[in-house]
């Protein structure tokens, strides 16, 4: 089956997580992604947090599937020549170097546009161009702090908290992939390439839009009625940390289930939606709450919402998180078990859907990784192993018209 991005050639000058997450997604959908790496070392994540000596780390394998690896020394004239040929034949160049790195290599936007006017140059930034912090080096946790996520995550009596989800890295990569696809469609109409840039700060803030909403509401009325601090606590002039409260305006909390004393993940998330109040009461065996003025409306419930959650925890005390959810979902109550990475890795539904996949690797053996989170009716993306360092160098050079002798010579002078 052909894939939508077949025929699109991408030069992948990315490393670590944000850029590789972007190019991996495009590779899953059929793009020919050529990862350009430094000879002898390659992407730094090949060696980070290794669990098998002399084999690429999981950090690398889980972000670089379906790609080709070309080792190239762009500091040598011969390496620059190879890259110029590759640029002329490619559609997209993706990079997450530090500011000015491409210019110092001799591949400014003007030079790239001269070599290939149809080229789309896509960049991951820490901060947008012109931002007063645009010279700062940015990593995941830095981005979460700069983008507003950390200040609004955690409990009100504790410090700002970082999310384990890659809001700064992989999230930025997903935004960049959208930008690249949009630019490709635009090129079909204009015939011209363009620059596409996504900053990590902007991407985090984009996912924190409900908190920006709350900041404006707070400034207008002085309180946020769906936060645990209301009505008994006090609000300052900034959006507070709300613990496990629901961000959408529906009260919710993480509640203990059977076994919580020994299992740190024996919990469910339980949401009290207005229209679900009657089913909740029936599920809990509290039919008297349905029309009780102290419980009937969201406004009435909020002053003693934690008493209600306490009653629900009493109901949960003799039920595992899975038993509880199996009961509650019959009443159409929004809830979920708190799932561990081990439970997710072994979830048969996720295996069947291709969200979690096993991939054979030449040196690691079989490893577990994520598959495409996007599902299609007429396409099922196949996940193949990440490349060994330089595995496809000769193949890529041959596709650019280099003879066997040329390739031998390039190896001799260590340009590849």
Secondary structure as GFF3:
##gff-version 3
##sequence-region A 1 416
A	DSSP	beta_strand	9	13	.	.	.	ID=ss1
A	DSSP	alpha_helix	18	28	.	.	.	ID=ss2
A	DSSP	beta_strand	32	37	.	.	.	ID=ss3
A	DSSP	three_ten_helix	44	46	.	.	.	ID=ss4
A	DSSP	alpha_helix	58	61	.	.	.	ID=ss5
A	DSSP	beta_strand	68	71	.	.	.	ID=ss6
A	DSSP	alpha_helix	77	89	.	.	.	ID=ss7
A	DSSP	beta_strand	92	95	.	.	.	ID=ss8
A	DSSP	alpha_helix	101	105	.	.	.	ID=ss9
A	DSSP	alpha_helix	109	115	.	.	.	ID=ss10
A	DSSP	beta_strand	120	125	.	.	.	ID=ss11
A	DSSP	alpha_helix	140	146	.	.	.	ID=ss12
A	DSSP	three_ten_helix	150	152	.	.	.	ID=ss13
A	DSSP	alpha_helix	170	190	.	.	.	ID=ss14
A	DSSP	beta_strand	195	199	.	.	.	ID=ss15
A	DSSP	alpha_helix	200	207	.	.	.	ID=ss16
A	DSSP	alpha_helix	209	221	.	.	.	ID=ss17
A	DSSP	beta_strand	251	256	.	.	.	ID=ss18
A	DSSP	beta_strand	267	272	.	.	.	ID=ss19
A	DSSP	three_ten_helix	274	276	.	.	.	ID=ss20
A	DSSP	alpha_helix	277	284	.	.	.	ID=ss21
A	DSSP	three_ten_helix	287	289	.	.	.	ID=ss22
A	DSSP	alpha_helix	298	302	.	.	.	ID=ss23
A	DSSP	alpha_helix	305	316	.	.	.	ID=ss24
A	DSSP	alpha_helix	321	328	.	.	.	ID=ss25
A	DSSP	three_ten_helix	329	331	.	.	.	ID=ss26
A	DSSP	beta_strand	335	337	.	.	.	ID=ss27
A	DSSP	alpha_helix	341	345	.	.	.	ID=ss28
A	DSSP	alpha_helix	348	353	.	.	.	ID=ss29
A	DSSP	beta_strand	356	361	.	.	.	ID=ss30
A	DSSP	beta_strand	365	370	.	.	.	ID=ss31
A	DSSP	alpha_helix	393	399	.	.	.	ID=ss32
A	DSSP	alpha_helix	404	412	.	.	.	ID=ss33
###
